[in-house]
Amino acid sequence: MNGTATSTLCSDTHERMLDKLSASLFTSLRRSDQREKGMKYIRGLLLANGRKSIRNIASLVGGQAAEQSLHHFVCASTWGWAPVRRELAHFVVGARPPWAWVVRPVVIPKAGVNTVGVDRCELPDSGQMRGAQRALGVWAVSGDIASPVNWRLQLSSAWVDNAIRRNRVSIPDHAGAETLTECGVNAYVETLSWGFRPLPVIIDAWEGDGLAHMEKLRAAGAPFLLRVNGDVRLSVPHAKRSDRRRGEPAQQIMEAAGWARRPVAWTDPSLGGGIREGLAAGVQVAAPLEAPWAGSRAHREDLLLMGLGGRGAGNPWPQELWLTNLHSARLGDLVRLSSLTRRVERDFDEIGDRVGLKDFTGRSFGGWHRHITLASAAHAIVAMSRERPKVQRTR
């Protein structure tokens, strides 16, 4: 089969999925012309080559007149993106019930300083400092599919405390400054408010305040699995009171528990569904008494620190550290949950860039949110149109 035939086949498959999704996706848009523009925009995201700018999208669905119309629809219209995301989330969850929610950060490099949310930050791939937006996506994830259903754009005080900058990009009054972790937790809690049961949520506690938000997750009834760094201080049962007050570094606790390591195997999406094998250990821990994130006394003793590492003498121990309130879960189940972050990474690389999750070229707060909402719908269409992979064991 030649490349053209393959493209046509994929387009037909995507069109059928778009028809299924559109029956509910735009029910909050009362005007038929808005629903039609939403369909055109998603179709353009699926079909346009290269950067998914409004101009490139419009070139496939109507030319210059369509460009002006779609620009207004995304950048200057008043339709709410939250109801559209809610319908998208229910469609994805109904079609492919997730095992967990994964909250993933994305860094979007930007030239200039006038696009909403742009601040200087370190790029994860190169380590260079440059202007970029940082956003958090909430992904519904199972073993064979990961699809973003909600987003939150991180805003610093440099944006929300500057009335001129704030007005220029139409940041709403309710939006405030947040750390990256706080932004991700708030995005997840909002997603739960759409009527979903609190499946485990997997989050990188990227910044120093990461554990400060555990109480918000607990209040939402969320089972959580937080990836932490080795400097996080925790206390272990039966330690001296002075040690329980300040705690010990997580790295040190897990190194001492090396004797408890045991083999585990899990499906790794980065291996195309293959089975990866490694070592894991778990230690019951608690928040140090002096930790600002300790919470109530009833919650101090219900945490488990899990370490992961490769097999063989050449692999350091531990390679990853995870903190969870799923203290009674089996290690194999926790390892499987932690591996879902790789499912997200794989689908973001294979699909997200193709449908333009990072391609919005406008500057406004609302424009960014509307674009990424429609791009998330395009991502779901591609992800759910794929054949489910067959699992193979890989040693």
N, C-alpha and C positions, 0 to 999 in steps of 0.2 A: 504494500500500500504506500503510495507516495505521500509527501508532506501535506499537499493540498487536501487530499482525501481525509487524512487524519484530522486536520483542522476542522473540516466540515463536519465530521462525525462528532468531534468534541463540542462544536457549537450547537449542534442539534441536541446533544445530551444536556448541555447547559440550558438551552432554551426550554426544554421540558421541565427541568428543575426550577427555573425561574418562574414558569407558569404556576407551578405548585406553590412556591413561596409567595408570589405576589397576591394570591387569594386572601392572605391574612396580613401581609407585611405593611401595606399602606392603608389599613382600615381607619387609621386616625387622620388621614388626609381627606378632608371632605370634598375637595374639588377634583373632578376627574382629570383636569389638565395637569394637576400636581402629581397625581398617581401615574399618569402617562410619562411625565418628565422623570419621575423616579425610575420607572422601567427603562427608559432610554439611557439614563445615566449608568445603571447597573449593566445593561447590555454593552454599553461602550467600554466599561471597565473590563468586561470579559473579552472583548474583541480587539481593542486598540493595541497596537504595537508600541513598545517603548514606554516613555513616561506617560502616566495616565492624567495628563493635564486636561482641563475642560476643553481646550482647543482640539486636542487629539481625539477626545471622546466625541465632540461635536462633528468632526470631520467624517465620522462613520454614520451619524444619525441625523444629518440635516444641514451641515455647513455653517456659514456665518450667522444666519438667523437662529439656528439651534444653539450656537455658542453663547449668544447674548441671553437667550432664554434659560439655558442651563446654568449660566453664571449667576443669574438672578435667583434661580431656584436653590442653588447651593449656598451662595454667599450673602444674599440680601433678603431672602424669604423669611417668614416667621414660623414655618412649621417646626414642631417639636421633634427632636430626635429620640428622646427617651421612649415614647410609645412605640416608635418603629423598632428600636432595639429590643424592647420587651417582646414584641411579636416575633422578632428574629430569634430571640433566646428560646421562646416556647416552641418554635418550629424546629430548631436544632435539637433541643432536649427531647421533643416528642419523636423525632426521626431516629436519633442515635443517642439513647440515654447515656449520659456521662458517668464515669467512675468518680470524677472529682472536678473541682474548679481549679484552674491554675492562673495566678496573677503574674503577668509577665511585663517587665519594663521594655520600652522601645525608645531608642535614641534616634532622632531624625535630624541630621545635620542641615543647617540652613545658613545661607549667605545673608549678611546684614543683621540688623537688630530690631527691625520693625514688625516682624512676624510674631503673632501672639505666642507667649511662653518662651521665646528664645533667650537663653542665657549661655554663658560659657560653661562648658562641662567637659569631662573626659570621655572621649569616644571609646566604647568597649573593644572595638577591633584593633585600633591602632595605638590607643593610649594617649593620643594627641588631645590638646585642649582647643576647642573651637566652639562657635555658636551652634546651638542645637535646641530642639524641643525635646522634652522628656514626657512620656505618657505611659499610662498603665492600662493594659488590656486584661479583661477577665475572659478566660477561655473555658468553654465546655469541652472536656477531654475524656476520651475513652482510649482503648488500646489501638484503635485504627483511625481515629479522627480527632482533630483539635480545631476548634472554630471560635473566633472571638465574638462575644455577644455584647460587651459593654466596654466603655473607655472613659478615662479621666485624664485630662491634661494637667500636668503639674505646673503650678504657678508659684513663683517666688514672690517675696515681699517687694522686690524691685518692680514687679508688675502691678500687684494689687494695691500698693501704697502710693503709686504715682497716678494721680487723677488724669493727667494728659495722656499717658500711655494707655491707661485702662479704657478711657473713652474712645481712643483712636481705633482700638480693635474690638470694641463693644463687649468687654468682659462684664457679665451680669453682676448685680449687687451682691448676690449670695455667695459668689466665688471668693475664697480666701486663700492665703498662702498655706502651703502644705509641704511637708517633707515627702520624699518619694515613697517611703513605706506607708505613711499616713494616707497618701493619695491612693495607693493600691488597696488598702484595707477599706477605705470609704467606697471605692468602686465596687468591691465585693459585697459589702453590706447593702448597697443600693440594689445590686443584682438580686440578692435574696428577697428584697422587698417586693419583687415582681411575682411572688407566689411560689418560689422554689424551696424545696426542703434543703437544709444545710448539709450538703455533701462535704467531704473533706476539702479544705482549701489549702493549696500548696503555694507558699510565698517565700521568696528570697528576702530575708531581713537585711536589705542592702545597706542601710545606714545605721548609725549608732543608736537611734531611737527605735529600732525595729521591734524590740520586745515590749516597748511601752504601750503598744496597741493590742496586746493579747487580751486585755480586759474587754475591749470593744468586740473582739471576735467571740469571747466567751458569752458576752451579753446577747450576741446574735445566735447563740447555740451552735457555733461552728466548730466542728472538729478541725484542727489545724496541724499543718506540718511546715515548720519554718526552717529554712536553711540558714544556719548561723555561722559566724566565724569563730575561730578558736579562742579569741580573747573574751568572749562572753563569759561572765562569771556566774556560776551555779553552785548550789550546795548539794551535798550528798547525805543520805540518811546516816544517822549515828555519828556524824562529824562533831568535833568540839564546837561549843557555842560560838567561839570566836571565828571559826571557819564558816559556820552557818551564817554568821552575820555578814561577812564580806564575800564569801564564796571562793571558788577556785576557777581558773580558766577552763573552759570546756575541752580544749585540746589536752590539757594535763589530765583531766578526769578520764577521757577516752583512752589516752595512752596507758594509763594505769589499768584500764579494763581490757587491755589487749588479750589477756588470757581467756576472755569469754568469747572471743571471735568464733563464729561458726560459718560454714559454707551456706550461701544462698544463691538462688537462681531466679532470674526475672526476665520478662520480655522487654527488650530494649528497642524502641522505635528507631533509634539512630542506626540500628543494624537491619532495618527493613523487617522488623518483627522477629528477629533472631533472639535466641536465649543467651543472655550474658550470665556469667558466674563470677562471684566474688565473695567477700567476707563481710560480716556485719556483727555488731554487738550493741546491746542496749543497757543503759544504766538509769535507774530511777533517780531523779534529781528534783530539786525544788528551787524556787527563787530565793536568793539570799535575803535575810531579814532586812537588810538596809537597801535593797534594790528598789528604785522608784517604781518599777513595774511589778512588784511582788503581788499586789492585789490583796484580797482578803485572806485571812488565815486558812479558810477552807480550800483555797485554790493553790496554796503554796506547795502542796505535796503531790500534785497530780500530773507531773511532767515526766517525760522519758527523753533522754538524750541518746540518739542513735548515731553510731559511727559506721562509715562504709569505706571499703578499700579493696584493692585488687588482690588476687592470690599470687603467691610467689615471693621470694626473698627480696626482689628488686622493687616492690611496691611499698611506698610509705604508709604508715598507719597513724591516724585515719586520713583518708583523702577528702571525705565530706563529713560534715556534722549537721544533724537535723534535730530539732526540738519539737516535741509534739505533746498534745494532751490525749492522744490515743494510746494511753499507757498500757492498756490491756490487749492491744492488737499484736498479732504475730509479726515478727521481724520481716518475714518474707512479704507480707502484705504491705508493710510500710515501705520496704524497698521498691516494691512495684509502684506504689503511689509516687515516690520520689522520682522514678524514671519517667513519669508523665511530662516532666518539664522538657525532656528530650523530644517527646512527641510534638510539643508546641514549637520547639526550635526547628524541627524538621518541616512542619507544615508552614511555619512563617517563611522559611527560606524557599520552599518549593512553590508556595501559593501566594503568600502575602505580598511579596514583591511584584508578582505577576499581575495582581489585581489592584495595585496602587495604594496599599495601606500607608505608605510613606510619601505619596506623591502629591499631596495637596499643595498648590502653588499660591493660594490666597494668603491673607494676613489675619482675617477676623476669627474670633473665638467660635462664633456660630458656624462659619464656613468650614472650619476644621472639623467640628463635630458632625456636621451633616455629611461631609465627604467621607469621613472614616466610618460612619454608620453604613453608608451605601457600599463602601468597599468591603466591609465586614459581611454584608449580604452576598456580595460577589464571591468572597472567600468561601462562605458556606456552600454556595452552589457548586464550586469546583471541588471542594472537599467531599461533599456527599455524592458527587457524580462518579467518583473513582471506584474501581473494583476493590473489594476488601482483600488485603494481602493474606497470603498463607504463612503461618508461623513456621519457622525452621529453627532448629537448634544450632547455635554457634558457640563453640568453645573458645 
